[in-house]
Amino acid sequence: MAGMLNFTVGPVVSCPEVLKIASMSAPYFRTSEFSDIMFQNEKLILKFLNAPDDSRCVFLTTSGTGAMESCVMNILNNQDKVIVINGGSFGQRFVKLCELYGYNMAEVKCKFGHQVRKEQLYALAGKGYTALLVNMNETSSGVLYDMPLISKFCKENNILLIIDAISAFITDEIDMTEFNAAAIITGSQKALAVQPGIAVIALAPAAINRIQKNKEKCMYLSLKDALKNMERGQTPFTPAVTTLVQINKRLTVIEENGGIKAEQERVAWLASYFRNKIRNYPFELIAGDKSNAVTALYPTTCGAKKIVHLLKDEYNIWACPNGGDLADEVFRIGHIGNITKENYDTLFAAFDDMKIQGVI
Ligand SMILES: *Cc1c(COP(=O)(O)O)cnc(C)c1O
């Protein structure tokens, strides 16, 4: 699969500094040197999120969904009344988790590709809701939810805010303090752009207090245990060691190259370069407020599956298919990872060729 151009939303292309680490054997990790790496990871992530004082970070060896489940299980309990914003497959995942854990839940349904509306949220004000779960970027559609609106609603109604920022971390501005978020989740294979295997949760004191009080329901995904081990820069069980070292390299490189803001601007520039040019092709951009991480497209002259397959088999380009009912309607082009303007020009050359061939 060498020579493939990767425009998916994860795993994505890593930078050369990270690739160097990925080629090495994993170091032994019950050492003070590894703990220092973990503490530095924590420090940089909390800094990039502008987390409030006394926040902590935990690193779980699981995909992002494992961290979603871990938050639902460890921070909430069956006394909670939970609001879930559901505008696509990742919102649906939180719905499923709340159902599985038997929580009292209200779904705020957003039409695919549409922003959450103020009336939808405020219809639930004053009804005893205690927590809200949202995927900051609904990666299936690329809608970046209106976080100022959502966080204001949560503050006014004393609702605990838990944010899945798995595909929004690094690509879009997150201010954990301003949002008054209790927990923010991300994962290693999205804009962190390292190998899969690690999910990260930043926890504000509001979440930490709940974790300490709640009864543990699971051993492997226990946040109480993860927090306790993180006091010494460790994890309860063997983590995805090299992925953690790669995260350290990536965070340090971001910091050295001008910080989180500069990296956000780089991703935003790529997204807007792509969005300006794609107007010349028979694809509609999914409506709504778009994240910098990904653009979802409706092809108007050909099925989405065919485009994804042709790009892969004829042009060595990975685009990101959608799943479920939309598999043949929508496909996505990501803007994360170590990709360049020239890579997009190669993608547009493939679209030009598909036009000439009469495919699109
Ligand atoms: C990728 C992603 C996830 C988690 O996916 P995993 O495959 O479990 O890593 C969850 N939420 C959002 C918004 C995502 O983009």
The ligand as an SDF file (V2000), in Angstrom:
LIG
                    3D

 15 15  0  0  0  0  0  0  0  0999 V2000
  -13.2180    8.6430   14.8170 C   0  0  0  0  0  0  0  0  0  0  0  0
  -14.2310    9.1240   15.7600 C   0  0  0  0  0  0  0  0  0  0  0  0
  -14.6170    8.3590   16.8780 C   0  0  0  0  0  0  0  0  0  0  0  0
  -14.0060    7.0730   17.3200 C   0  0  0  0  0  0  0  0  0  0  0  0
  -13.6560    6.1890   16.4350 O   0  0  0  0  0  0  0  0  0  0  0  0
  -12.7540    4.9180   16.7940 P   0  0  0  0  0  0  0  0  0  0  0  0
  -12.8310    4.1540   15.5150 O   0  0  0  0  0  0  0  0  0  0  0  0
  -13.3800    4.2320   17.9250 O   0  0  0  0  0  0  0  0  0  0  0  0
  -11.3890    5.4270   17.1150 O   0  0  0  0  0  0  0  0  0  0  0  0
  -15.5680    8.8660   17.7170 C   0  0  0  0  0  0  0  0  0  0  0  0
  -16.1160   10.0610   17.5050 N   0  0  0  0  0  0  0  0  0  0  0  0
  -15.7680   10.8300   16.4800 C   0  0  0  0  0  0  0  0  0  0  0  0
  -16.4000   12.1700   16.3440 C   0  0  0  0  0  0  0  0  0  0  0  0
  -14.8190   10.3950   15.5730 C   0  0  0  0  0  0  0  0  0  0  0  0
  -14.4630   11.1720   14.5420 O   0  0  0  0  0  0  0  0  0  0  0  0
  1  2  1  0
  2  3  1  0
  2 14  2  0
  3  4  1  0
  3 10  2  0
  4  5  1  0
  5  6  1  0
  6  7  2  0
  6  8  1  0
  6  9  1  0
 10 11  1  0
 11 12  2  0
 12 13  1  0
 12 14  1  0
 14 15  1  0
M  END
$$$$
